[in-house]
Amino acid sequence: MSQRNKTLGDDEVVPYFNSNADQIKFEFSYLVGLFLFGCYLAYLFQFQLDLEYNNKISLFSLLGGFFGGWVYDAKWFYRVTARGKSNQYDFSWESHKFYWRISIPFLSALVAFCSYTIVSPDAFISTLKGHGKAKIAFSICFILGYFSDLVLSRLAAWAEKLLPKNTARGNDD
């Protein structure tokens, strides 16, 4: 019996997939498709759409978070599938994390954009001159998107320090 079958039976795959191998192939195609879609959006935002500059900064910050989450997701996918070496399907695949994996780029985009908006409402970005603001927004949000899990945990810790302990626990005493 293969290692995969010891930990996850073929009947324990995500709905709509017949096997873990089918899910792996889908997730790879999904990642490639998301990357191409993100590149297309970047091209539209930069060269095709007539956008006000502040709107362009906002869109590039969302896109930066999206690509940061995409890179995190792609790195995770590669590490997991690379364990199989010559046969990537002959190992324990965590199919139950499917929905988490397909939502990472979108969640990262939102986390990065919101974090960026909180941190920089014209605070340090306004000191930049010229058209470098969209690049800076993209870069910062790429990093925030890549580390979105860490960003959320740090924001939660920060909120716990700001809120009184009774409020954080939901006590109204």
trRosetta pair geometry for C-beta under 8 A, 3 or more apart (Angstrom, degrees):
i j d omega theta_ij theta_ji phi_ij phi_ji
1 5 4.8 -114 -177 85 97 125
1 6 5.9 118 122 -61 117 82
2 5 5.0 92 58 9 78 100
2 6 7.3 -134 100 -11 44 87
2 90 5.1 -112 -155 -151 131 83
2 91 8.0 -94 162 -62 107 25
3 6 5.6 -53 -155 27 36 116
3 7 6.9 6 161 2 67 107
3 90 6.7 86 34 158 96 69
3 91 5.4 -5 82 -128 127 46
3 92 5.6 -84 137 -38 99 81
4 7 6.7 -79 -156 47 28 90
4 8 6.0 -49 -180 56 69 93
4 20 6.2 -136 -164 35 135 155
4 89 7.2 -27 -42 158 158 62
4 90 6.3 -123 -12 -155 115 34
4 91 5.9 66 -62 90 91 14
4 92 5.6 174 -106 -87 54 40
4 93 6.2 13 -128 6 111 86
5 8 7.4 -81 -112 73 23 52
5 9 6.4 47 -151 -110 67 52
5 10 7.2 -18 -109 -31 89 83
6 92 7.6 -65 66 -80 88 103
7 92 4.4 12 53 -119 146 119
8 12 5.0 -128 -165 78 81 125
8 13 7.7 91 159 -71 118 63
8 20 6.8 91 103 -65 134 134
8 92 6.3 121 3 -147 106 76
8 93 6.6 -91 49 61 152 68
8 94 7.7 -178 -55 -103 146 35
8 95 6.4 135 -170 10 153 108
9 12 4.9 94 59 0 76 105
10 13 6.5 -14 -172 -23 49 111
10 18 8.0 -1 -180 157 106 59
10 19 5.8 -31 -142 -115 102 78
10 20 7.5 -110 -116 -12 66 87
12 95 6.8 147 123 55 78 130
12 96 7.9 -36 160 -54 99 98
13 17 4.7 -110 151 89 127 104
13 18 7.1 40 69 122 158 11
13 19 6.2 -151 -68 -138 158 14
13 20 5.9 -145 -104 -64 112 60
13 22 7.7 57 -176 57 153 106
13 23 6.2 -162 -162 -34 111 132
13 95 5.0 -96 -135 -177 58 168
14 17 5.3 52 67 21 81 120
14 23 6.0 105 33 -108 111 134
14 95 5.1 -148 -23 165 88 105
14 96 7.2 162 -72 -94 90 35
14 98 4.4 -7 -66 4 157 160
14 99 7.8 163 -130 -35 136 82
17 20 7.5 72 140 -89 133 24
17 22 4.6 171 -158 92 90 114
17 23 4.3 22 -144 -64 164 90
17 26 6.9 -113 -97 4 115 142
17 95 7.3 -147 72 -150 145 129
18 22 5.2 82 46 -5 78 154
19 22 4.9 107 55 2 73 98
19 23 7.3 -135 101 -1 45 86
20 23 5.4 -55 -152 37 39 113
20 24 6.3 43 150 -23 70 103
20 89 6.6 146 95 -152 100 87
20 93 4.1 136 -168 56 133 143
20 95 5.6 -116 -110 -65 88 118
21 24 5.6 -50 -147 34 33 113
21 25 6.5 32 155 -17 64 105
21 89 4.4 6 -91 -123 101 136
22 25 5.8 -55 -150 37 31 110
22 26 6.3 32 152 -19 65 107
23 26 5.6 -54 -148 36 32 112
23 27 6.2 30 155 -18 66 106
23 93 7.1 146 76 144 122 141
23 95 5.6 79 72 -125 174 102
23 98 6.4 -83 -162 -100 126 123
24 27 5.9 -55 -146 37 29 109
24 28 6.5 31 154 -20 63 104
24 81 6.2 122 -154 -101 123 119
24 88 7.0 170 170 125 158 115
24 89 6.7 -147 27 -96 153 85
24 93 6.5 -91 -61 -130 110 148
25 28 5.8 -52 -150 34 31 112
25 29 6.5 28 154 -15 64 107
26 29 5.8 -60 -151 40 32 109
26 30 6.0 37 151 -25 67 108
27 30 5.3 -49 -142 35 33 119
27 31 6.4 37 156 -21 64 101
27 77 6.2 -167 136 -125 120 129
27 98 7.5 -125 -77 -133 120 81
27 101 6.4 -2 -137 124 128 138
27 102 7.4 -117 -119 -73 87 88
28 31 5.9 -54 -152 33 30 110
28 32 6.6 27 152 -15 64 105
28 77 7.1 156 -87 167 66 139
28 81 7.9 34 -72 -52 112 166
29 32 5.8 -55 -149 38 33 110
29 33 6.1 33 153 -18 67 109
30 33 5.8 -57 -146 40 27 112
30 34 6.3 28 155 -19 64 107
30 102 6.3 -56 164 -117 154 97
31 34 5.8 -53 -144 36 29 110
31 35 6.4 32 155 -21 63 105
31 70 7.2 134 -150 -163 81 90
31 73 6.6 -166 -110 117 109 111
31 74 5.4 125 -163 -95 135 89
31 77 6.3 -111 -56 23 154 167
32 35 5.8 -55 -151 33 30 113
32 36 6.5 26 154 -15 64 106
33 36 5.9 -56 -148 38 31 108
33 37 6.2 33 154 -19 66 109
34 37 5.5 -55 -145 39 31 114
34 38 6.2 34 156 -20 66 106
34 70 5.8 -168 122 -119 123 120
34 105 5.9 152 179 16 144 167
35 38 5.8 -55 -149 36 29 111
35 39 6.4 29 153 -18 64 106
35 70 6.3 140 -84 175 75 143
35 74 7.8 48 -65 -70 121 140
36 39 5.7 -53 -148 37 32 112
36 40 6.4 36 151 -21 64 105
37 40 5.6 -53 -150 34 31 114
37 41 6.5 32 152 -18 64 103
38 41 5.7 -52 -148 35 33 111
38 42 6.4 36 152 -20 65 103
38 63 6.5 136 -159 -154 91 92
38 66 5.8 -174 -116 120 121 124
38 67 5.8 136 175 -78 150 88
38 70 6.5 -86 -29 -33 160 162
38 105 7.8 -106 -68 -173 132 142
39 42 5.6 -51 -148 34 33 113
39 43 6.5 35 152 -19 64 105
40 43 5.7 -55 -152 36 31 113
40 44 6.4 32 151 -19 65 105
41 44 5.6 -53 -147 36 34 112
41 45 6.1 32 157 -19 68 106
41 59 7.9 -144 164 172 106 110
41 63 6.1 -168 111 -108 121 122
42 45 5.9 -54 -144 38 29 109
42 46 6.1 15 161 -10 64 115
42 60 7.9 73 -124 -115 79 81
42 63 5.9 137 -81 -180 84 151
43 46 6.2 -66 -142 44 24 102
43 47 5.8 -36 -177 33 64 113
43 48 6.7 45 134 -8 75 113
44 47 7.3 -84 -123 55 13 72
44 48 4.6 -54 -138 51 55 121
44 49 5.4 47 162 -18 81 107
45 48 7.9 18 -5 46 15 82
45 49 6.1 -25 -113 40 33 120
45 51 6.7 -14 -154 1 68 151
45 56 6.1 133 177 -139 98 81
45 59 5.0 -168 -125 118 134 135
45 60 6.3 162 141 -67 150 80
45 63 6.9 -122 3 -30 160 153
46 56 8.0 97 -93 -154 47 118
51 55 4.7 -127 -178 89 106 114
51 56 4.5 132 103 -63 128 88
51 59 7.0 -63 -157 9 166 141
52 55 4.6 85 61 9 84 108
52 56 7.0 -152 91 -11 41 87
53 56 5.4 -52 -148 33 36 115
53 57 6.6 40 153 -22 66 100
53 131 7.5 -114 -137 -121 123 85
53 133 7.6 73 165 63 108 128
53 134 7.6 -115 -166 -50 78 112
54 57 5.6 -46 -150 31 35 114
54 58 6.6 36 151 -17 63 103
55 58 5.6 -53 -151 37 35 113
55 59 6.3 32 153 -17 68 106
56 59 5.8 -55 -145 39 31 109
56 60 6.1 27 157 -14 66 109
56 134 5.3 -38 128 -98 101 133
57 60 6.0 -60 -145 41 27 107
57 61 6.3 29 155 -22 64 105
57 125 7.8 101 -163 174 144 149
57 133 5.3 -30 -104 126 125 108
57 134 5.0 -121 -96 -92 62 70
57 137 4.8 127 -167 -19 81 163
58 61 5.8 -55 -148 33 29 110
58 62 6.7 29 153 -15 63 103
58 113 7.5 58 -165 -148 72 112
58 137 7.7 -76 -72 176 21 154
59 62 5.7 -52 -152 36 34 111
59 63 6.2 32 151 -17 66 109
60 63 5.3 -52 -140 42 36 113
60 64 6.1 46 155 -27 66 101
60 134 4.5 88 26 -169 161 89
60 135 7.6 -53 159 -69 151 25
60 137 5.2 96 94 91 104 113
60 138 4.4 -63 164 -66 103 96
60 141 7.6 148 128 38 63 138
61 64 5.6 -45 -144 31 32 115
61 65 6.7 33 155 -15 61 102
61 112 6.8 -163 167 127 80 98
61 113 5.3 114 122 -113 103 75
61 116 5.0 -148 -166 91 133 162
61 117 7.8 127 127 -51 156 79
61 137 4.1 -74 -70 168 92 107
61 138 6.6 -118 -84 -75 40 41
61 140 7.4 -19 -127 72 94 96
61 141 4.3 140 -162 -43 66 151
62 65 5.9 -58 -155 37 31 109
62 66 6.3 35 148 -23 65 107
62 109 5.0 43 -171 -175 71 106
62 110 7.9 20 -133 -76 88 41
62 112 7.6 143 -122 83 32 104
62 113 4.8 13 -88 -77 69 132
62 141 7.1 -52 -46 168 12 157
63 66 5.3 -50 -146 34 35 118
63 67 6.4 30 157 -14 67 103
63 109 7.4 16 -81 -127 17 113
63 138 6.4 -25 83 -121 96 96
63 141 7.6 88 67 98 48 135
64 67 6.0 -56 -147 40 29 105
64 68 6.3 33 152 -21 63 107
64 112 6.4 -138 97 142 87 146
64 137 6.5 -174 -2 128 145 63
64 138 3.8 169 -72 -159 118 49
64 139 6.4 -79 -139 -18 139 14
64 140 6.9 59 131 64 155 51
64 141 3.3 104 87 79 118 101
64 142 4.1 -86 -175 -45 88 71
64 144 7.8 62 118 43 106 94
64 145 6.4 177 125 -3 64 130
65 68 5.5 -53 -146 35 32 115
65 69 6.4 30 156 -14 65 105
65 108 5.1 -176 167 134 84 75
65 109 4.0 130 98 -121 108 39
65 110 7.1 -167 129 14 149 23
65 111 6.6 172 -160 65 132 68
65 112 2.6 -173 -101 49 116 136
65 113 5.5 -95 -1 -32 151 75
65 116 7.7 -126 -54 -12 118 126
65 141 4.3 -69 -46 170 79 101
65 142 7.0 -127 -70 -81 29 29
65 144 6.0 -40 -103 86 93 97
65 145 3.4 153 -155 -71 52 117
65 148 7.2 79 -162 -76 99 120
66 69 6.0 -60 -154 40 28 107
66 70 6.2 30 149 -23 65 108
66 105 5.0 44 -161 176 69 95
66 106 7.1 17 -116 -89 89 38
66 108 6.6 137 -103 86 26 99
66 109 3.9 19 -65 -79 75 116
66 112 8.0 -119 -22 41 45 136
66 145 6.4 -74 -3 -140 16 158
67 70 5.2 -49 -140 35 36 116
67 71 6.3 39 158 -21 67 100
67 105 7.7 34 -71 -142 19 105
67 142 5.5 -29 82 -118 103 95
67 145 6.8 99 65 84 50 152
68 71 6.0 -52 -149 33 29 108
68 72 6.6 30 151 -17 62 106
68 108 5.5 -149 87 161 91 132
68 112 6.2 118 44 -70 139 150
68 141 6.7 -148 -8 134 133 58
68 142 4.2 154 -62 -169 102 46
68 143 6.3 -120 -115 -29 139 9
68 144 6.6 116 73 68 171 48
68 145 2.6 128 66 79 120 102
68 146 3.7 -100 -172 -38 97 71
68 147 7.6 -58 168 8 127 56
68 148 7.3 128 112 -34 117 99
69 72 5.5 -53 -148 37 35 114
69 73 6.1 35 154 -19 67 108
69 104 4.7 179 179 144 104 79
69 105 4.0 158 100 -112 115 40
69 106 7.3 -121 100 13 160 26
69 107 6.6 150 -126 67 151 70
69 108 2.5 177 -64 30 121 149
69 109 6.3 -83 10 -32 135 68
69 112 7.7 -132 -33 -17 101 124
69 145 4.5 -87 -30 172 79 103
69 146 7.0 -144 -62 -83 36 36
69 148 6.1 3 -86 -5 99 137
70 73 5.6 -57 -147 40 30 112
70 74 6.0 28 155 -18 67 108
70 104 7.6 146 -80 104 34 102
70 105 4.4 36 -65 -101 75 120
70 108 7.8 -139 -18 59 53 144
71 74 5.7 -53 -139 40 30 109
71 75 6.1 33 157 -21 64 106
71 142 7.8 43 12 -171 134 95
71 146 5.9 -26 72 -104 113 104
72 75 5.9 -56 -148 36 26 111
72 76 6.4 26 153 -18 62 108
72 104 6.3 -132 87 167 109 134
72 108 6.9 158 31 -84 133 153
72 145 7.5 -150 -4 133 123 76
72 146 5.1 155 -52 -146 108 61
72 147 7.9 170 -82 -60 137 33
72 148 7.7 -127 11 18 165 96
73 76 5.7 -55 -148 36 29 111
73 77 6.3 30 153 -20 64 107
73 101 6.0 120 -146 -163 104 74
73 104 4.3 158 -73 77 116 143
73 105 6.1 -66 -2 -46 144 86
74 77 5.6 -51 -145 36 32 114
74 78 6.3 33 155 -20 64 106
75 78 5.8 -54 -148 36 29 111
75 79 6.4 29 155 -18 64 107
76 79 5.9 -56 -148 36 29 110
76 80 6.3 24 157 -15 65 109
76 101 7.2 -144 96 -121 132 102
77 80 6.0 -61 -149 38 27 107
77 81 6.2 9 163 -4 66 113
77 101 7.2 101 -73 -159 97 130
78 81 6.3 -65 -139 46 25 98
78 82 5.6 28 162 -27 65 115
79 82 5.9 -55 -137 33 23 112
79 83 7.4 40 156 -37 55 92
80 83 6.3 -44 -171 4 33 113
80 93 7.2 90 161 -126 119 70
80 94 7.4 -94 -143 23 141 98
81 84 6.2 -41 -176 17 52 112
81 88 4.6 20 -175 -163 86 127
82 85 7.3 47 173 -72 55 47
82 88 7.4 -24 -83 -113 20 106
83 88 7.8 99 62 -136 59 68
83 91 5.2 168 105 171 110 174
84 87 5.3 -98 169 97 107 48
84 88 3.5 141 65 -122 141 34
84 89 6.3 75 -140 7 159 26
84 90 5.6 122 -145 49 105 69
84 91 4.7 -135 -83 -2 84 120
85 88 7.5 175 43 -75 24 61
87 90 4.2 34 111 7 118 118
88 91 7.3 -62 -173 20 40 111
89 93 7.7 -28 -144 -39 55 133
94 97 4.7 32 123 7 110 115
95 98 5.8 2 179 -41 59 109
97 100 4.7 -54 -169 45 75 120
97 101 5.6 77 132 -28 89 102
98 101 5.9 -64 -150 36 26 108
98 102 6.4 12 162 -11 66 108
99 102 6.2 -55 -141 39 31 103
99 103 6.2 17 162 -9 64 115
100 103 6.3 -75 -149 43 24 101
100 104 6.8 48 154 -54 63 90
101 104 6.0 -26 -153 -12 32 116
103 106 5.5 -69 -164 50 62 108
103 107 5.3 58 142 -22 92 110
104 107 6.0 -62 -138 42 26 106
104 108 5.9 26 164 -21 65 112
104 148 7.9 159 -164 49 75 135
105 108 5.7 -57 -143 39 27 113
105 109 6.4 33 155 -25 62 103
105 145 7.7 28 -145 -179 53 124
106 109 5.6 -47 -149 29 32 114
106 110 6.8 27 154 -13 62 104
107 110 5.9 -58 -152 39 33 108
107 111 6.1 30 154 -17 69 109
107 148 6.4 144 121 134 89 155
108 111 5.7 -54 -140 40 31 109
108 112 5.9 29 161 -18 67 110
108 144 7.8 150 -175 115 81 68
108 145 3.7 79 160 -160 108 84
108 146 7.2 66 -157 -52 137 23
108 148 4.2 -141 -117 -28 73 148
109 112 6.0 -58 -143 40 23 108
109 113 6.1 21 160 -17 62 112
109 141 7.8 40 -138 168 53 118
109 145 6.2 22 -74 -113 41 125
110 113 5.9 -56 -141 39 27 109
110 114 6.1 20 163 -12 64 110
111 114 6.2 -61 -145 42 24 105
111 115 6.0 22 158 -17 64 112
111 144 6.7 -157 117 149 87 99
111 145 6.9 136 71 -107 96 55
111 148 4.1 106 75 -147 150 110
111 151 5.7 130 160 85 119 132
111 152 6.1 -66 -134 -58 134 98
112 115 5.8 -58 -142 40 26 109
112 116 6.0 28 158 -20 64 111
112 140 7.9 152 -172 119 101 70
112 141 4.0 99 155 -160 123 80
112 142 7.5 75 -148 -41 155 13
112 144 3.7 134 -124 96 83 110
112 145 4.0 -37 -44 -58 142 79
112 148 6.4 -76 -46 -89 82 103
112 151 7.5 128 -85 25 57 173
113 116 5.7 -56 -145 38 26 112
113 117 6.2 27 155 -20 63 108
113 141 6.3 34 -72 -133 54 131
114 117 5.6 -53 -145 36 31 112
114 118 6.4 31 155 -19 64 104
115 118 5.8 -55 -149 35 31 110
115 119 6.1 18 158 -11 66 113
115 144 5.0 -168 73 -159 137 143
115 151 5.5 -52 -80 -178 157 136
115 155 7.2 -117 -102 -65 102 133
116 119 6.0 -62 -141 44 27 104
116 120 5.8 -31 178 30 65 112
116 137 6.6 87 -178 -150 146 79
116 140 5.8 120 -111 110 111 118
116 141 5.2 -34 -50 -81 146 95
116 144 6.2 -147 -50 15 92 162
117 120 7.1 -79 -123 57 16 73
117 121 6.6 42 178 -70 60 83
118 121 7.5 -29 -151 -28 16 98
119 123 7.2 -103 149 41 54 137
120 123 5.2 -121 -135 39 50 96
120 124 5.9 -77 -121 43 99 81
120 125 4.9 72 178 -15 127 112
120 140 7.7 65 -17 109 147 167
122 125 6.5 -87 -121 61 32 94
122 126 4.4 41 -168 -43 77 125
123 126 7.1 157 64 14 10 102
124 127 5.9 -39 -167 16 51 115
125 128 5.9 -45 -171 18 51 113
125 133 5.5 77 -177 -138 107 103
125 136 6.4 168 -123 98 93 135
125 137 7.1 37 -121 -68 140 90
128 132 5.3 -115 175 77 129 107
128 133 5.4 157 86 -76 133 79
128 136 6.3 -159 -52 -7 167 155
129 132 7.7 46 76 26 41 110
130 133 8.0 173 90 -15 54 81
131 134 6.8 -16 174 17 76 105
132 135 5.3 -58 -162 43 61 114
132 136 5.9 60 142 -23 84 104
133 136 5.6 -56 -145 39 33 110
133 137 6.1 37 155 -22 67 106
134 137 5.5 -50 -144 36 31 114
134 138 6.3 35 154 -20 63 104
135 138 5.7 -52 -148 36 30 112
135 139 6.2 28 155 -18 64 109
136 139 5.7 -56 -145 38 30 111
136 140 6.2 26 160 -15 66 107
137 140 6.2 -56 -142 39 25 105
137 141 6.0 15 162 -9 62 116
138 141 6.1 -69 -146 46 23 104
138 142 6.1 33 155 -30 64 105
139 142 5.6 -47 -147 25 29 115
139 143 6.9 23 156 -12 61 102
140 143 6.0 -60 -159 37 32 107
140 144 6.3 27 148 -14 68 109
141 144 5.2 -50 -138 43 39 112
141 145 5.8 44 157 -23 68 105
142 145 5.8 -56 -147 38 25 111
142 146 6.3 28 154 -22 62 106
143 146 5.7 -50 -145 33 31 112
143 147 6.4 -4 164 14 64 108
144 147 6.5 -75 -144 58 26 86
144 148 6.6 63 151 -84 63 70
144 151 5.5 57 -159 -76 80 154
145 148 5.5 -5 -151 -49 35 110
147 150 4.2 -40 175 44 97 119
147 151 5.6 110 112 -31 85 91
148 151 5.2 -49 -140 35 36 116
148 152 6.3 37 159 -19 66 102
149 152 6.0 -55 -152 35 28 109
149 153 6.5 24 153 -15 63 107
150 153 5.8 -56 -147 38 33 108
150 154 6.3 29 155 -16 67 107
151 154 5.9 -59 -148 39 28 108
151 155 6.2 27 154 -18 65 108
152 155 5.7 -54 -144 38 31 110
152 156 6.3 34 155 -22 65 105
153 156 5.6 -51 -148 34 32 114
153 157 6.5 33 152 -18 64 104
154 157 5.6 -51 -147 36 34 111
154 158 6.3 37 151 -20 65 105
155 158 5.5 -52 -147 37 33 115
155 159 6.3 35 153 -20 66 104
156 159 5.7 -53 -147 36 31 111
156 160 6.4 34 152 -21 64 104
157 160 5.7 -51 -149 33 32 114
157 161 6.7 32 152 -18 63 103
158 161 5.9 -57 -155 34 32 110
158 162 6.5 25 152 -15 66 109
159 162 5.7 -59 -146 39 34 109
159 163 6.0 16 163 -7 71 112
159 168 7.7 139 128 -111 87 108
160 163 6.4 -60 -133 45 26 98
160 168 5.4 68 -129 -128 72 152
163 167 4.7 -117 176 87 107 119
163 168 4.7 130 100 -61 123 92
164 167 4.7 87 63 8 84 106
164 168 7.1 -158 90 -10 41 87
165 168 5.7 -55 -144 35 34 111
165 169 6.5 20 162 -8 67 109
166 169 6.2 -65 -149 43 29 102
166 171 4.4 -86 -161 77 82 103
166 172 7.3 129 156 -90 112 15
166 173 5.8 -118 -144 49 137 88
167 170 7.7 42 -177 -71 30 23
167 171 7.7 -86 -60 57 22 65
